Amino acid sequence: SAHAHVARTVCRRAERHVISLVEEQKEALYCTQVNLIIVYLNRLSDYLFVLSRYCSYLSGFPDNIWVKQSVN
């Protein structure tokens, strides 16, 4: 589970770097292929998140539900 979470953070970082590159280069790099890379990285990170939860489930660890706390 921990390895899947680490892979997910690396994937998210790569996604942010690709988006930053596109924003820096304006429309010169923005094409269908780059858009597909961004979508792919996003879906891959979603998969890795679900994989980590499934690994925890197989190991018998309970799922930790995160509840957002409101700030006043």
mmCIF file as Biopython writes it, N, C-alpha, C and O atoms, coordinates in Angstrom:
data_model
#
loop_
_atom_site.group_PDB
_atom_site.id
_atom_site.type_symbol
_atom_site.label_atom_id
_atom_site.label_alt_id
_atom_site.label_comp_id
_atom_site.label_asym_id
_atom_site.label_entity_id
_atom_site.label_seq_id
_atom_site.pdbx_PDB_ins_code
_atom_site.Cartn_x
_atom_site.Cartn_y
_atom_site.Cartn_z
_atom_site.occupancy
_atom_site.B_iso_or_equiv
_atom_site.auth_seq_id
_atom_site.auth_asym_id
_atom_site.pdbx_PDB_model_num
ATOM 1   N N  . SER A ? 1  ? 0.827   -1.193 0.000   1.0 0.0 1  A 1 
ATOM 2   C CA . SER A ? 1  ? 0.000   0.000  0.000   1.0 0.0 1  A 1 
ATOM 3   C C  . SER A ? 1  ? 0.871   1.257  0.000   1.0 0.0 1  A 1 
ATOM 4   O O  . SER A ? 1  ? 0.600   2.204  -0.739  1.0 0.0 1  A 1 
ATOM 5   N N  . ALA A ? 2  ? 1.900   1.265  0.816   1.0 0.0 2  A 1 
ATOM 6   C CA . ALA A ? 2  ? 2.777   2.432  0.898   1.0 0.0 2  A 1 
ATOM 7   C C  . ALA A ? 2  ? 3.499   2.673  -0.424  1.0 0.0 2  A 1 
ATOM 8   O O  . ALA A ? 2  ? 3.667   3.818  -0.845  1.0 0.0 2  A 1 
ATOM 9   N N  . HIS A ? 3  ? 3.922   1.602  -1.072  1.0 0.0 3  A 1 
ATOM 10  C CA . HIS A ? 3  ? 4.616   1.749  -2.363  1.0 0.0 3  A 1 
ATOM 11  C C  . HIS A ? 3  ? 3.677   2.345  -3.418  1.0 0.0 3  A 1 
ATOM 12  O O  . HIS A ? 3  ? 4.095   3.163  -4.237  1.0 0.0 3  A 1 
ATOM 13  N N  . ALA A ? 4  ? 2.416   1.931  -3.390  1.0 0.0 4  A 1 
ATOM 14  C CA . ALA A ? 4  ? 1.447   2.477  -4.344  1.0 0.0 4  A 1 
ATOM 15  C C  . ALA A ? 4  ? 1.218   3.964  -4.068  1.0 0.0 4  A 1 
ATOM 16  O O  . ALA A ? 4  ? 1.067   4.750  -5.003  1.0 0.0 4  A 1 
ATOM 17  N N  . HIS A ? 5  ? 1.192   4.354  -2.790  1.0 0.0 5  A 1 
ATOM 18  C CA . HIS A ? 5  ? 1.027   5.776  -2.456  1.0 0.0 5  A 1 
ATOM 19  C C  . HIS A ? 5  ? 2.239   6.589  -2.906  1.0 0.0 5  A 1 
ATOM 20  O O  . HIS A ? 5  ? 2.084   7.709  -3.394  1.0 0.0 5  A 1 
ATOM 21  N N  . VAL A ? 6  ? 3.427   6.044  -2.748  1.0 0.0 6  A 1 
ATOM 22  C CA . VAL A ? 6  ? 4.633   6.748  -3.199  1.0 0.0 6  A 1 
ATOM 23  C C  . VAL A ? 6  ? 4.604   6.900  -4.723  1.0 0.0 6  A 1 
ATOM 24  O O  . VAL A ? 6  ? 4.907   7.968  -5.255  1.0 0.0 6  A 1 
ATOM 25  N N  . ALA A ? 7  ? 4.238   5.828  -5.412  1.0 0.0 7  A 1 
ATOM 26  C CA . ALA A ? 7  ? 4.139   5.898  -6.876  1.0 0.0 7  A 1 
ATOM 27  C C  . ALA A ? 7  ? 3.102   6.935  -7.290  1.0 0.0 7  A 1 
ATOM 28  O O  . ALA A ? 7  ? 3.287   7.644  -8.280  1.0 0.0 7  A 1 
ATOM 29  N N  . ARG A ? 8  ? 2.018   7.023  -6.535  1.0 0.0 8  A 1 
ATOM 30  C CA . ARG A ? 8  ? 0.975   8.004  -6.832  1.0 0.0 8  A 1 
ATOM 31  C C  . ARG A ? 8  ? 1.497   9.427  -6.676  1.0 0.0 8  A 1 
ATOM 32  O O  . ARG A ? 8  ? 1.194   10.289 -7.502  1.0 0.0 8  A 1 
ATOM 33  N N  . THR A ? 9  ? 2.276   9.683  -5.631  1.0 0.0 9  A 1 
ATOM 34  C CA . THR A ? 9  ? 2.801   11.040 -5.439  1.0 0.0 9  A 1 
ATOM 35  C C  . THR A ? 9  ? 3.788   11.403 -6.550  1.0 0.0 9  A 1 
ATOM 36  O O  . THR A ? 9  ? 3.830   12.550 -6.997  1.0 0.0 9  A 1 
ATOM 37  N N  . VAL A ? 10 ? 4.576   10.431 -6.991  1.0 0.0 10 A 1 
ATOM 38  C CA . VAL A ? 10 ? 5.503   10.678 -8.101  1.0 0.0 10 A 1 
ATOM 39  C C  . VAL A ? 10 ? 4.721   10.974 -9.379  1.0 0.0 10 A 1 
ATOM 40  O O  . VAL A ? 10 ? 5.095   11.854 -10.155 1.0 0.0 10 A 1 
ATOM 41  N N  . CYS A ? 11 ? 3.645   10.241 -9.587  1.0 0.0 11 A 1 
ATOM 42  C CA . CYS A ? 11 ? 2.808   10.436 -10.770 1.0 0.0 11 A 1 
ATOM 43  C C  . CYS A ? 11 ? 2.155   11.820 -10.743 1.0 0.0 11 A 1 
ATOM 44  O O  . CYS A ? 11 ? 2.106   12.502 -11.767 1.0 0.0 11 A 1 
ATOM 45  N N  . ARG A ? 12 ? 1.656   12.234 -9.583  1.0 0.0 12 A 1 
ATOM 46  C CA . ARG A ? 12 ? 1.053   13.560 -9.446  1.0 0.0 12 A 1 
ATOM 47  C C  . ARG A ? 12 ? 2.086   14.659 -9.709  1.0 0.0 12 A 1 
ATOM 48  O O  . ARG A ? 12 ? 1.788   15.667 -10.350 1.0 0.0 12 A 1 
ATOM 49  N N  . ARG A ? 13 ? 3.301   14.447 -9.206  1.0 0.0 13 A 1 
ATOM 50  C CA . ARG A ? 13 ? 4.363   15.427 -9.431  1.0 0.0 13 A 1 
ATOM 51  C C  . ARG A ? 13 ? 4.663   15.545 -10.923 1.0 0.0 13 A 1 
ATOM 52  O O  . ARG A ? 13 ? 4.835   16.648 -11.442 1.0 0.0 13 A 1 
ATOM 53  N N  . ALA A ? 14 ? 4.723   14.412 -11.604 1.0 0.0 14 A 1 
ATOM 54  C CA . ALA A ? 14 ? 4.972   14.431 -13.051 1.0 0.0 14 A 1 
ATOM 55  C C  . ALA A ? 14 ? 3.849   15.168 -13.776 1.0 0.0 14 A 1 
ATOM 56  O O  . ALA A ? 14 ? 4.097   15.933 -14.708 1.0 0.0 14 A 1 
ATOM 57  N N  . GLU A ? 15 ? 2.621   14.933 -13.344 1.0 0.0 15 A 1 
ATOM 58  C CA . GLU A ? 15 ? 1.480   15.627 -13.951 1.0 0.0 15 A 1 
ATOM 59  C C  . GLU A ? 15 ? 1.598   17.142 -13.764 1.0 0.0 15 A 1 
ATOM 60  O O  . GLU A ? 15 ? 1.363   17.902 -14.703 1.0 0.0 15 A 1 
ATOM 61  N N  . ARG A ? 16 ? 1.957   17.575 -12.568 1.0 0.0 16 A 1 
ATOM 62  C CA . ARG A ? 16 ? 2.122   19.008 -12.316 1.0 0.0 16 A 1 
ATOM 63  C C  . ARG A ? 16 ? 3.245   19.595 -13.165 1.0 0.0 16 A 1 
ATOM 64  O O  . ARG A ? 16 ? 3.128   20.719 -13.654 1.0 0.0 16 A 1 
ATOM 65  N N  . HIS A ? 17 ? 4.331   18.843 -13.345 1.0 0.0 17 A 1 
ATOM 66  C CA . HIS A ? 17 ? 5.446   19.324 -14.169 1.0 0.0 17 A 1 
ATOM 67  C C  . HIS A ? 17 ? 5.038   19.463 -15.633 1.0 0.0 17 A 1 
ATOM 68  O O  . HIS A ? 17 ? 5.417   20.431 -16.293 1.0 0.0 17 A 1 
ATOM 69  N N  . VAL A ? 18 ? 4.281   18.517 -16.137 1.0 0.0 18 A 1 
ATOM 70  C CA . VAL A ? 18 ? 3.824   18.597 -17.533 1.0 0.0 18 A 1 
ATOM 71  C C  . VAL A ? 18 ? 2.908   19.800 -17.709 1.0 0.0 18 A 1 
ATOM 72  O O  . VAL A ? 18 ? 3.015   20.521 -18.700 1.0 0.0 18 A 1 
ATOM 73  N N  . ILE A ? 19 ? 2.017   20.019 -16.762 1.0 0.0 19 A 1 
ATOM 74  C CA . ILE A ? 19 ? 1.110   21.170 -16.846 1.0 0.0 19 A 1 
ATOM 75  C C  . ILE A ? 19 ? 1.903   22.471 -16.791 1.0 0.0 19 A 1 
ATOM 76  O O  . ILE A ? 19 ? 1.616   23.407 -17.538 1.0 0.0 19 A 1 
ATOM 77  N N  . SER A ? 20 ? 2.900   22.532 -15.908 1.0 0.0 20 A 1 
ATOM 78  C CA . SER A ? 20 ? 3.741   23.734 -15.827 1.0 0.0 20 A 1 
ATOM 79  C C  . SER A ? 20 ? 4.481   23.982 -17.138 1.0 0.0 20 A 1 
ATOM 80  O O  . SER A ? 20 ? 4.584   25.120 -17.595 1.0 0.0 20 A 1 
ATOM 81  N N  . LEU A ? 21 ? 4.990   22.917 -17.733 1.0 0.0 21 A 1 
ATOM 82  C CA . LEU A ? 21 ? 5.686   23.040 -19.013 1.0 0.0 21 A 1 
ATOM 83  C C  . LEU A ? 21 ? 4.769   23.596 -20.091 1.0 0.0 21 A 1 
ATOM 84  O O  . LEU A ? 21 ? 5.167   24.459 -20.874 1.0 0.0 21 A 1 
ATOM 85  N N  . VAL A ? 22 ? 3.543   23.095 -20.126 1.0 0.0 22 A 1 
ATOM 86  C CA . VAL A ? 22 ? 2.575   23.581 -21.113 1.0 0.0 22 A 1 
ATOM 87  C C  . VAL A ? 22 ? 2.266   25.050 -20.881 1.0 0.0 22 A 1 
ATOM 88  O O  . VAL A ? 22 ? 2.188   25.830 -21.831 1.0 0.0 22 A 1 
ATOM 89  N N  . GLU A ? 23 ? 2.086   25.436 -19.601 1.0 0.0 23 A 1 
ATOM 90  C CA . GLU A ? 23 ? 1.779   26.834 -19.295 1.0 0.0 23 A 1 
ATOM 91  C C  . GLU A ? 23 ? 2.941   27.757 -19.646 1.0 0.0 23 A 1 
ATOM 92  O O  . GLU A ? 23 ? 2.718   28.879 -20.100 1.0 0.0 23 A 1 
ATOM 93  N N  . GLU A ? 24 ? 4.171   27.304 -19.443 1.0 0.0 24 A 1 
ATOM 94  C CA . GLU A ? 24 ? 5.342   28.119 -19.779 1.0 0.0 24 A 1 
ATOM 95  C C  . GLU A ? 24 ? 5.489   28.315 -21.283 1.0 0.0 24 A 1 
ATOM 96  O O  . GLU A ? 24 ? 5.852   29.398 -21.743 1.0 0.0 24 A 1 
ATOM 97  N N  . GLN A ? 25 ? 5.209   27.280 -22.033 1.0 0.0 25 A 1 
ATOM 98  C CA . GLN A ? 25 ? 5.404   27.328 -23.479 1.0 0.0 25 A 1 
ATOM 99  C C  . GLN A ? 25 ? 4.193   27.862 -24.230 1.0 0.0 25 A 1 
ATOM 100 O O  . GLN A ? 25 ? 4.199   27.940 -25.458 1.0 0.0 25 A 1 
ATOM 101 N N  . LYS A ? 26 ? 3.172   28.222 -23.498 1.0 0.0 26 A 1 
ATOM 102 C CA . LYS A ? 26 ? 1.910   28.710 -24.069 1.0 0.0 26 A 1 
ATOM 103 C C  . LYS A ? 26 ? 1.326   27.644 -24.993 1.0 0.0 26 A 1 
ATOM 104 O O  . LYS A ? 26 ? 1.201   26.485 -24.599 1.0 0.0 26 A 1 
ATOM 105 N N  . GLU A ? 27 ? 0.970   28.025 -26.208 1.0 0.0 27 A 1 
ATOM 106 C CA . GLU A ? 27 ? 0.304   27.093 -27.110 1.0 0.0 27 A 1 
ATOM 107 C C  . GLU A ? 27 ? 1.269   26.290 -27.968 1.0 0.0 27 A 1 
ATOM 108 O O  . GLU A ? 27 ? 0.838   25.405 -28.708 1.0 0.0 27 A 1 
ATOM 109 N N  . ALA A ? 28 ? 2.545   26.570 -27.889 1.0 0.0 28 A 1 
ATOM 110 C CA . ALA A ? 28 ? 3.521   25.871 -28.726 1.0 0.0 28 A 1 
ATOM 111 C C  . ALA A ? 28 ? 3.547   24.378 -28.429 1.0 0.0 28 A 1 
ATOM 112 O O  . ALA A ? 28 ? 3.682   23.560 -29.340 1.0 0.0 28 A 1 
ATOM 113 N N  . LEU A ? 29 ? 3.418   24.024 -27.153 1.0 0.0 29 A 1 
ATOM 114 C CA . LEU A ? 29 ? 3.452   22.610 -26.798 1.0 0.0 29 A 1 
ATOM 115 C C  . LEU A ? 29 ? 2.074   22.007 -26.579 1.0 0.0 29 A 1 
ATOM 116 O O  . LEU A ? 29 ? 1.939   20.794 -26.419 1.0 0.0 29 A 1 
ATOM 117 N N  . TYR A ? 30 ? 1.048   22.856 -26.571 1.0 0.0 30 A 1 
ATOM 118 C CA . TYR A ? 30 ? -0.279  22.321 -26.285 1.0 0.0 30 A 1 
ATOM 119 C C  . TYR A ? 30 ? -0.871  21.678 -27.524 1.0 0.0 30 A 1 
ATOM 120 O O  . TYR A ? 30 ? -1.336  22.360 -28.437 1.0 0.0 30 A 1 
ATOM 121 N N  . CYS A ? 31 ? -0.845  20.376 -27.539 1.0 0.0 31 A 1 
ATOM 122 C CA . CYS A ? 31 ? -1.407  19.630 -28.653 1.0 0.0 31 A 1 
ATOM 123 C C  . CYS A ? 31 ? -2.143  18.414 -28.091 1.0 0.0 31 A 1 
ATOM 124 O O  . CYS A ? 31 ? -2.178  18.208 -26.878 1.0 0.0 31 A 1 
ATOM 125 N N  . THR A ? 32 ? -2.715  17.633 -28.955 1.0 0.0 32 A 1 
ATOM 126 C CA . THR A ? 32 ? -3.499  16.478 -28.534 1.0 0.0 32 A 1 
ATOM 127 C C  . THR A ? 32 ? -2.655  15.483 -27.755 1.0 0.0 32 A 1 
ATOM 128 O O  . THR A ? 32 ? -3.127  14.930 -26.762 1.0 0.0 32 A 1 
ATOM 129 N N  . GLN A ? 33 ? -1.431  15.244 -28.174 1.0 0.0 33 A 1 
ATOM 130 C CA . GLN A ? 33 ? -0.571  14.277 -27.501 1.0 0.0 33 A 1 
ATOM 131 C C  . GLN A ? 33 ? -0.270  14.715 -26.071 1.0 0.0 33 A 1 
ATOM 132 O O  . GLN A ? 33 ? -0.305  13.892 -25.155 1.0 0.0 33 A 1 
ATOM 133 N N  . VAL A ? 34 ? 0.024   15.994 -25.866 1.0 0.0 34 A 1 
ATOM 134 C CA . VAL A ? 34 ? 0.336   16.495 -24.530 1.0 0.0 34 A 1 
ATOM 135 C C  . VAL A ? 34 ? -0.906  16.404 -23.647 1.0 0.0 34 A 1 
ATOM 136 O O  . VAL A ? 34 ? -0.819  16.041 -22.474 1.0 0.0 34 A 1 
ATOM 137 N N  . ASN A ? 35 ? -2.053  16.735 -24.216 1.0 0.0 35 A 1 
ATOM 138 C CA . ASN A ? 35 ? -3.301  16.623 -23.469 1.0 0.0 35 A 1 
ATOM 139 C C  . ASN A ? 35 ? -3.549  15.180 -23.051 1.0 0.0 35 A 1 
ATOM 140 O O  . ASN A ? 35 ? -3.984  14.927 -21.928 1.0 0.0 35 A 1 
ATOM 141 N N  . LEU A ? 36 ? -3.278  14.246 -23.932 1.0 0.0 36 A 1 
ATOM 142 C CA . LEU A ? 36 ? -3.456  12.828 -23.598 1.0 0.0 36 A 1 
ATOM 143 C C  . LEU A ? 36 ? -2.488  12.378 -22.508 1.0 0.0 36 A 1 
ATOM 144 O O  . LEU A ? 36 ? -2.835  11.541 -21.674 1.0 0.0 36 A 1 
ATOM 145 N N  . ILE A ? 37 ? -1.284  12.925 -22.511 1.0 0.0 37 A 1 
ATOM 146 C CA . ILE A ? 37 ? -0.310  12.597 -21.461 1.0 0.0 37 A 1 
ATOM 147 C C  . ILE A ? 37 ? -0.825  13.070 -20.105 1.0 0.0 37 A 1 
ATOM 148 O O  . ILE A ? 37 ? -0.718  12.353 -19.109 1.0 0.0 37 A 1 
ATOM 149 N N  . ILE A ? 38 ? -1.382  14.277 -20.070 1.0 0.0 38 A 1 
ATOM 150 C CA . ILE A ? 38 ? -1.923  14.807 -18.818 1.0 0.0 38 A 1 
ATOM 151 C C  . ILE A ? 38 ? -3.083  13.945 -18.330 1.0 0.0 38 A 1 
ATOM 152 O O  . ILE A ? 38 ? -3.163  13.625 -17.144 1.0 0.0 38 A 1 
ATOM 153 N N  . VAL A ? 39 ? -3.970  13.572 -19.227 1.0 0.0 39 A 1 
ATOM 154 C CA . VAL A ? 39 ? -5.108  12.718 -18.861 1.0 0.0 39 A 1 
ATOM 155 C C  . VAL A ? 39 ? -4.610  11.360 -18.382 1.0 0.0 39 A 1 
ATOM 156 O O  . VAL A ? 39 ? -5.112  10.827 -17.393 1.0 0.0 39 A 1 
ATOM 157 N N  . TYR A ? 40 ? -3.626  10.800 -19.079 1.0 0.0 40 A 1 
ATOM 158 C CA . TYR A ? 40 ? -3.073  9.502  -18.695 1.0 0.0 40 A 1 
ATOM 159 C C  . TYR A ? 40 ? -2.477  9.554  -17.292 1.0 0.0 40 A 1 
ATOM 160 O O  . TYR A ? 40 ? -2.741  8.671  -16.477 1.0 0.0 40 A 1 
ATOM 161 N N  . LEU A ? 41 ? -1.678  10.575 -17.004 1.0 0.0 41 A 1 
ATOM 162 C CA . LEU A ? 41 ? -1.064  10.685 -15.682 1.0 0.0 41 A 1 
ATOM 163 C C  . LEU A ? 41 ? -2.119  10.845 -14.595 1.0 0.0 41 A 1 
ATOM 164 O O  . LEU A ? 41 ? -1.971  10.311 -13.496 1.0 0.0 41 A 1 
ATOM 165 N N  . ASN A ? 42 ? -3.175  11.575 -14.901 1.0 0.0 42 A 1 
ATOM 166 C CA . ASN A ? 42 ? -4.248  11.750 -13.929 1.0 0.0 42 A 1 
ATOM 167 C C  . ASN A ? 42 ? -4.950  10.427 -13.645 1.0 0.0 42 A 1 
ATOM 168 O O  . ASN A ? 42 ? -5.212  10.099 -12.488 1.0 0.0 42 A 1 
ATOM 169 N N  . ARG A ? 43 ? -5.251  9.675  -14.685 1.0 0.0 43 A 1 
ATOM 170 C CA . ARG A ? 43 ? -5.916  8.371  -14.506 1.0 0.0 43 A 1 
ATOM 171 C C  . ARG A ? 43 ? -4.996  7.371  -13.813 1.0 0.0 43 A 1 
ATOM 172 O O  . ARG A ? 43 ? -5.449  6.556  -13.010 1.0 0.0 43 A 1 
ATOM 173 N N  . LEU A ? 44 ? -3.709  7.437  -14.125 1.0 0.0 44 A 1 
ATOM 174 C CA . LEU A ? 44 ? -2.750  6.543  -13.486 1.0 0.0 44 A 1 
ATOM 175 C C  . LEU A ? 44 ? -2.687  6.818  -11.988 1.0 0.0 44 A 1 
ATOM 176 O O  . LEU A ? 44 ? -2.642  5.880  -11.192 1.0 0.0 44 A 1 
ATOM 177 N N  . SER A ? 45 ? -2.683  8.079  -11.594 1.0 0.0 45 A 1 
ATOM 178 C CA . SER A ? 45 ? -2.648  8.394  -10.172 1.0 0.0 45 A 1 
ATOM 179 C C  . SER A ? 45 ? -3.936  7.953  -9.485  1.0 0.0 45 A 1 
ATOM 180 O O  . SER A ? 45 ? -3.900  7.516  -8.335  1.0 0.0 45 A 1 
ATOM 181 N N  . ASP A ? 46 ? -5.078  8.059  -10.173 1.0 0.0 46 A 1 
ATOM 182 C CA . ASP A ? 46 ? -6.334  7.540  -9.617  1.0 0.0 46 A 1 
ATOM 183 C C  . ASP A ? 46 ? -6.245  6.034  -9.407  1.0 0.0 46 A 1 
ATOM 184 O O  . ASP A ? 46 ? -6.655  5.523  -8.364  1.0 0.0 46 A 1 
ATOM 185 N N  . TYR A ? 47 ? -5.710  5.322  -10.396 1.0 0.0 47 A 1 
ATOM 186 C CA . TYR A ? 47 ? -5.551  3.877  -10.279 1.0 0.0 47 A 1 
ATOM 187 C C  . TYR A ? 47 ? -4.641  3.509  -9.113  1.0 0.0 47 A 1 
ATOM 188 O O  . TYR A ? 47 ? -4.941  2.587  -8.356  1.0 0.0 47 A 1 
ATOM 189 N N  . LEU A ? 48 ? -3.538  4.224  -8.968  1.0 0.0 48 A 1 
ATOM 190 C CA . LEU A ? 48 ? -2.601  3.928  -7.883  1.0 0.0 48 A 1 
ATOM 191 C C  . LEU A ? 48 ? -3.234  4.168  -6.515  1.0 0.0 48 A 1 
ATOM 192 O O  . LEU A ? 48 ? -2.931  3.458  -5.556  1.0 0.0 48 A 1 
ATOM 193 N N  . PHE A ? 49 ? -4.109  5.160  -6.423  1.0 0.0 49 A 1 
ATOM 194 C CA . PHE A ? 49 ? -4.823  5.407  -5.176  1.0 0.0 49 A 1 
ATOM 195 C C  . PHE A ? 49 ? -5.736  4.226  -4.839  1.0 0.0 49 A 1 
ATOM 196 O O  . PHE A ? 49 ? -5.744  3.744  -3.706  1.0 0.0 49 A 1 
ATOM 197 N N  . VAL A ? 50 ? -6.496  3.769  -5.819  1.0 0.0 50 A 1 
ATOM 198 C CA . VAL A ? 50 ? -7.388  2.632  -5.606  1.0 0.0 50 A 1 
ATOM 199 C C  . VAL A ? 50 ? -6.574  1.370  -5.316  1.0 0.0 50 A 1 
ATOM 200 O O  . VAL A ? 50 ? -6.966  0.557  -4.479  1.0 0.0 50 A 1 
ATOM 201 N N  . LEU A ? 51 ? -5.449  1.205  -6.002  1.0 0.0 51 A 1 
ATOM 202 C CA . LEU A ? 51 ? -4.581  0.052  -5.757  1.0 0.0 51 A 1 
ATOM 203 C C  . LEU A ? 51 ? -4.074  0.042  -4.320  1.0 0.0 51 A 1 
ATOM 204 O O  . LEU A ? 51 ? -4.035  -1.011 -3.684  1.0 0.0 51 A 1 
ATOM 205 N N  . SER A ? 52 ? -3.689  1.192  -3.811  1.0 0.0 52 A 1 
ATOM 206 C CA . SER A ? 52 ? -3.196  1.253  -2.424  1.0 0.0 52 A 1 
ATOM 207 C C  . SER A ? 52 ? -4.301  0.889  -1.445  1.0 0.0 52 A 1 
ATOM 208 O O  . SER A ? 52 ? -4.045  0.202  -0.455  1.0 0.0 52 A 1 
ATOM 209 N N  . ARG A ? 53 ? -5.511  1.332  -1.699  1.0 0.0 53 A 1 
ATOM 210 C CA . ARG A ? 53 ? -6.635  0.963  -0.828  1.0 0.0 53 A 1 
ATOM 211 C C  . ARG A ? 53 ? -6.903  -0.532 -0.907  1.0 0.0 53 A 1 
ATOM 212 O O  . ARG A ? 53 ? -7.191  -1.165 0.109   1.0 0.0 53 A 1 
ATOM 213 N N  . TYR A ? 54 ? -6.811  -1.097 -2.096  1.0 0.0 54 A 1 
ATOM 214 C CA . TYR A ? 54 ? -7.044  -2.535 -2.262  1.0 0.0 54 A 1 
ATOM 215 C C  . TYR A ? 54 ? -5.957  -3.345 -1.557  1.0 0.0 54 A 1 
ATOM 216 O O  . TYR A ? 54 ? -6.247  -4.367 -0.936  1.0 0.0 54 A 1 
ATOM 217 N N  . CYS A ? 55 ? -4.712  -2.891 -1.652  1.0 0.0 55 A 1 
ATOM 218 C CA . CYS A ? 55 ? -3.620  -3.577 -0.946  1.0 0.0 55 A 1 
ATOM 219 C C  . CYS A ? 55 ? -3.846  -3.543 0.561   1.0 0.0 55 A 1 
ATOM 220 O O  . CYS A ? 55 ? -3.599  -4.532 1.251   1.0 0.0 55 A 1 
ATOM 221 N N  . SER A ? 56 ? -4.310  -2.419 1.067   1.0 0.0 56 A 1 
ATOM 222 C CA . SER A ? 56 ? -4.620  -2.322 2.496   1.0 0.0 56 A 1 
ATOM 223 C C  . SER A ? 56 ? -5.734  -3.290 2.862   1.0 0.0 56 A 1 
ATOM 224 O O  . SER A ? 56 ? -5.680  -3.952 3.899   1.0 0.0 56 A 1 
ATOM 225 N N  . TYR A ? 57 ? -6.736  -3.366 2.012   1.0 0.0 57 A 1 
ATOM 226 C CA . TYR A ? 57 ? -7.848  -4.280 2.246   1.0 0.0 57 A 1 
ATOM 227 C C  . TYR A ? 57 ? -7.361  -5.728 2.285   1.0 0.0 57 A 1 
ATOM 228 O O  . TYR A ? 57 ? -7.752  -6.488 3.171   1.0 0.0 57 A 1 
ATOM 229 N N  . LEU A ? 58 ? -6.518  -6.110 1.340   1.0 0.0 58 A 1 
ATOM 230 C CA . LEU A ? 58 ? -5.999  -7.478 1.304   1.0 0.0 58 A 1 
ATOM 231 C C  . LEU A ? 58 ? -5.132  -7.778 2.524   1.0 0.0 58 A 1 
ATOM 232 O O  . LEU A ? 58 ? -5.061  -8.923 2.972   1.0 0.0 58 A 1 
ATOM 233 N N  . SER A ? 59 ? -4.478  -6.756 3.059   1.0 0.0 59 A 1 
ATOM 234 C CA . SER A ? 59 ? -3.616  -6.941 4.230   1.0 0.0 59 A 1 
ATOM 235 C C  . SER A ? 59 ? -4.397  -6.909 5.534   1.0 0.0 59 A 1 
ATOM 236 O O  . SER A ? 59 ? -3.839  -7.159 6.602   1.0 0.0 59 A 1 
ATOM 237 N N  . GLY A ? 60 ? -5.676  -6.605 5.450   1.0 0.0 60 A 1 
ATOM 238 C CA . GLY A ? 60 ? -6.515  -6.582 6.642   1.0 0.0 60 A 1 
ATOM 239 C C  . GLY A ? 60 ? -6.512  -5.268 7.397   1.0 0.0 60 A 1 
ATOM 240 O O  . GLY A ? 60 ? -6.983  -5.207 8.533   1.0 0.0 60 A 1 
ATOM 241 N N  . PHE A ? 61 ? -5.988  -4.213 6.783   1.0 0.0 61 A 1 
ATOM 242 C CA . PHE A ? 61 ? -5.988  -2.911 7.434   1.0 0.0 61 A 1 
ATOM 243 C C  . PHE A ? 61 ? -7.283  -2.176 7.106   1.0 0.0 61 A 1 
ATOM 244 O O  . PHE A ? 61 ? -7.733  -2.183 5.960   1.0 0.0 61 A 1 
ATOM 245 N N  . PRO A ? 62 ? -7.879  -1.544 8.111   1.0 0.0 62 A 1 
ATOM 246 C CA . PRO A ? 62 ? -9.136  -0.817 7.839   1.0 0.0 62 A 1 
ATOM 247 C C  . PRO A ? 62 ? -8.881  0.425  7.003   1.0 0.0 62 A 1 
ATOM 248 O O  . PRO A ? 62 ? -7.787  0.989  7.008   1.0 0.0 62 A 1 
ATOM 249 N N  . ASP A ? 63 ? -9.904  0.831  6.295   1.0 0.0 63 A 1 
ATOM 250 C CA . ASP A ? 63 ? -9.810  2.032  5.462   1.0 0.0 63 A 1 
ATOM 251 C C  . ASP A ? 63 ? -9.980  3.256  6.353   1.0 0.0 63 A 1 
ATOM 252 O O  . ASP A ? 63 ? -10.932 3.333  7.130   1.0 0.0 63 A 1 
ATOM 253 N N  . ASN A ? 64 ? -9.067  4.210  6.244   1.0 0.0 64 A 1 
ATOM 254 C CA . ASN A ? 64 ? -9.169  5.448  7.011   1.0 0.0 64 A 1 
ATOM 255 C C  . ASN A ? 64 ? -9.979  6.460  6.219   1.0 0.0 64 A 1 
ATOM 256 O O  . ASN A ? 64 ? -9.565  6.908  5.150   1.0 0.0 64 A 1 
ATOM 257 N N  . ILE A ? 65 ? -11.136 6.812  6.756   1.0 0.0 65 A 1 
ATOM 258 C CA . ILE A ? 65 ? -11.985 7.790  6.101   1.0 0.0 65 A 1 
ATOM 259 C C  . ILE A ? 65 ? -11.525 9.185  6.534   1.0 0.0 65 A 1 
ATOM 260 O O  . ILE A ? 65 ? -11.459 9.492  7.724   1.0 0.0 65 A 1 
ATOM 261 N N  . TRP A ? 66 ? -11.214 10.012 5.549   1.0 0.0 66 A 1 
ATOM 262 C CA . TRP A ? 66 ? -10.763 11.361 5.823   1.0 0.0 66 A 1 
ATOM 263 C C  . TRP A ? 66 ? -11.946 12.292 5.790   1.0 0.0 66 A 1 
ATOM 264 O O  . TRP A ? 66 ? -12.689 12.330 4.809   1.0 0.0 66 A 1 
ATOM 265 N N  . VAL A ? 67 ? -12.127 13.049 6.864   1.0 0.0 67 A 1 
ATOM 266 C CA . VAL A ? 67 ? -13.217 13.991 6.946   1.0 0.0 67 A 1 
ATOM 267 C C  . VAL A ? 67 ? -12.640 15.398 6.992   1.0 0.0 67 A 1 
ATOM 268 O O  . VAL A ? 67 ? -11.833 15.725 7.862   1.0 0.0 67 A 1 
ATOM 269 N N  . LYS A ? 68 ? -13.057 16.210 6.060   1.0 0.0 68 A 1 
ATOM 270 C CA . LYS A ? 68 ? -12.549 17.585 5.992   1.0 0.0 68 A 1 
ATOM 271 C C  . LYS A ? 68 ? -13.131 18.386 7.143   1.0 0.0 68 A 1 
ATOM 272 O O  . LYS A ? 68 ? -14.341 18.383 7.366   1.0 0.0 68 A 1 
ATOM 273 N N  . GLN A ? 69 ? -12.278 19.057 7.859   1.0 0.0 69 A 1 
ATOM 274 C CA . GLN A ? 69 ? -12.712 19.896 8.972   1.0 0.0 69 A 1 
ATOM 275 C C  . GLN A ? 69 ? -12.942 21.315 8.465   1.0 0.0 69 A 1 
ATOM 276 O O  . GLN A ? 69 ? -12.123 21.854 7.721   1.0 0.0 69 A 1 
ATOM 277 N N  . SER A ? 70 ? -14.046 21.911 8.867   1.0 0.0 70 A 1 
ATOM 278 C CA . SER A ? 70 ? -14.299 23.280 8.446   1.0 0.0 70 A 1 
ATOM 279 C C  . SER A ? 70 ? -13.484 24.246 9.296   1.0 0.0 70 A 1 
ATOM 280 O O  . SER A ? 70 ? -13.308 24.035 10.496  1.0 0.0 70 A 1 
ATOM 281 N N  . VAL A ? 71 ? -12.994 25.294 8.670   1.0 0.0 71 A 1 
ATOM 282 C CA . VAL A ? 71 ? -12.197 26.293 9.349   1.0 0.0 71 A 1 
ATOM 283 C C  . VAL A ? 71 ? -13.050 27.544 9.533   1.0 0.0 71 A 1 
ATOM 284 O O  . VAL A ? 71 ? -13.621 28.067 8.576   1.0 0.0 71 A 1 
ATOM 285 N N  . ASN A ? 72 ? -13.127 28.001 10.741  1.0 0.0 72 A 1 
ATOM 286 C CA . ASN A ? 72 ? -13.949 29.201 11.024  1.0 0.0 72 A 1 
ATOM 287 C C  . ASN A ? 72 ? -13.100 30.410 11.121  1.0 0.0 72 A 1 
ATOM 288 O O  . ASN A ? 72 ? -13.610 31.506 11.353  1.0 0.0 72 A 1 
#
